[in-house]
Every structure is written in structure tokens, then in C-alpha cells.
């Protein structure tokens, strides 16, 4: 894992002020489903869209190994915990 890549995620998490951090892309059905899931459970979420931040996808993939979107982190306990994508998040929040 690249320290530079991980520091991008840690910086986003530290400045988010939300329950969850999510990396998304345009026209992503699973991203929209994840946003609906979090909202239905009354969780707040900060979203970063790969299509609007050059190099962000490469940094997040390097840090997590997760190639697809969404990429979701739980920030609720003051920790930055990588969950995975939509399916993992849905199972995690059951």
C-alpha cells in the first residue's frame, strides 16, 4: 500500500465530518444504491467522485486494492475502516 495513496484517504476522512466516506463515479448504479442505503439508515456520507478529481481513482485503488466503485469507509468510531463496495456495506450494516 502506498503511503501517499493512504494519506489521501486519511485526509478526506479527517475533513469529512460524516459517518461514512464514499468514492464513486458517474453513472454508477451501485453508488446510487449505497447512497440510498446510508440515507435510509440516517447516516451521513461525504462523497468524492473519481470523474471530478484527477488521479484519485489510482490513489484509492493503490491504498485499498478495490478496483470498482463505490469504495466505502466507516468513520463512526474515530477510525477509518475500509468496508468495500455496495454488497459488503449492505451486509456490514445488517
Protein Blocks (a to p, Z undefined) as FASTA:
>chain_A
ZZklmmmmmmmmmmnopabdcdddehifklmmmmmmmmmnopacddddfkloghklmmmm
mmnopabdcddddfklopacdfbdmklmmmmmZZ
